[in-house]
């Protein structure tokens, strides 16, 4: 049992290193871009699409287009949305492909228990306005 626990802990640490998402499933303050990182400037809130995004600098058809993180997929948690977007921005800066960013985003959604699109954009806007 101890060996299995050690294996599981090692696997969780590897996932956390890769995704920036802790084994507990939450995106903590420590799992974010470092304070003062340019990701805090480049990642912006998009009220129309109800989430955070940044402009892709990846060569190819996605260059210049927004890479979006949906607040709805983060169960309405805009802090999760912002952190995941910053983690994806860092991945892009490190040379990650568009597919790498998509994979990271999906892994983060899964780790936080993010739902498939459960609300319409209008419902999300209304909920955020009330908060």
C-alpha positions in Angstrom: 0.0 0.0 0.0 2.9 2.4 0.8 4.4 1.7 -2.6 1.1 2.5 -4.3 0.7 5.7 -2.3 4.3 6.8 -3.3 3.6 6.0 -7.0 0.3 8.0 -6.8 2.1 11.0 -5.2 4.8 10.9 -7.8 2.2 10.7 -10.6 0.3 13.6 -9.1 3.4 15.7 -8.8 4.2 15.1 -12.5 0.7 16.2 -13.5 1.0 19.3 -11.3 4.4 20.1 -12.9 2.9 19.7 -16.4 -0.5 21.4 -15.9 0.1 23.8 -13.1 -2.9 22.2 -11.4 -2.5 20.7 -7.9 -3.4 17.1 -7.2 -6.3 18.3 -5.0 -7.9 19.6 -8.2 -7.7 23.3 -7.4 -5.6 25.9 -9.1 -3.9 27.5 -6.1 -2.2 30.9 -5.9 1.2 29.2 -6.2 0.1 27.7 -9.5 0.0 30.8 -11.5 2.3 33.0 -13.5 5.0 34.6 -11.3 4.1 38.0 -9.9 4.9 40.7 -12.5 4.9 38.3 -15.4 3.8 39.7 -18.7 0.9 37.1 -18.8 -0.9 39.4 -16.3 -1.0 42.1 -18.9 -1.6 39.9 -22.0 -4.4 37.9 -20.5 -7.6 39.9 -20.6 -11.3 39.5 -19.6 -13.6 39.1 -22.5 -17.2 39.9 -21.3 -18.7 39.0 -24.7 -17.3 35.5 -24.7 -17.4 35.3 -20.8 -13.8 34.2 -20.2 -10.2 35.2 -20.4 -8.1 35.2 -23.6 -4.8 36.4 -25.1 -3.6 36.8 -28.7 -1.8 33.8 -30.0 1.7 34.4 -31.3 2.0 30.8 -32.6 2.9 30.7 -36.3 0.2 29.5 -38.6 -3.6 30.0 -38.9 -4.0 30.7 -35.1 -1.5 33.6 -35.1 -3.1 36.8 -33.9 -6.4 35.1 -32.9 -7.6 34.9 -29.3 -6.9 31.8 -27.3 -9.9 31.6 -25.0 -10.5 30.1 -21.6 -14.2 29.8 -20.8 -15.4 30.9 -17.3 -18.3 28.6 -17.9 -16.0 25.6 -18.3 -14.4 26.8 -15.0 -17.8 26.5 -13.2 -18.2 30.2 -13.4 -15.0 30.9 -11.4 -13.2 33.8 -13.2 -10.1 33.3 -11.0 -9.7 29.8 -12.4 -10.3 31.1 -15.9 -7.6 33.8 -15.5 -5.0 31.4 -14.0 -5.6 28.8 -16.7 -5.2 31.5 -19.3 -1.9 32.7 -17.8 -0.6 29.1 -17.6 -1.5 28.7 -21.3 0.2 32.0 -22.1 3.4 30.8 -20.4 3.2 27.5 -22.3 2.9 29.5 -25.6 5.9 31.6 -24.6 7.9 28.4 -24.0 7.2 27.4 -27.6 4.2 25.2 -27.1 2.1 24.5 -30.1 -1.6 25.4 -30.4 -2.4 21.7 -29.7 -0.2 21.9 -26.6 -2.2 24.9 -25.4 -5.5 23.1 -26.1 -4.3 20.0 -24.2 -3.2 22.1 -21.2 -6.5 23.9 -21.1 -8.5 20.7 -21.2 -6.3 19.1 -18.5 -6.9 22.2 -16.3 -10.6 22.1 -16.9 -10.7 18.5 -15.9 -8.5 19.0 -12.8 -10.8 21.7 -11.4 -13.9 19.6 -12.1 -14.9 22.0 -14.9 -18.2 21.3 -16.5 -18.9 21.0 -20.2 -20.7 24.2 -21.3 -23.6 24.2 -18.8 -24.8 27.7 -19.2 -25.2 30.0 -22.2 -23.0 33.0 -22.4 -25.9 35.3 -21.5 -26.7 33.2 -18.4 -23.0 33.4 -17.4 -23.0 37.2 -17.9 -26.1 37.6 -15.7 -24.6 35.4 -13.0 -21.3 37.3 -13.0 -23.2 40.7 -12.9 -25.1 39.5 -9.8 -21.9 38.4 -8.0 
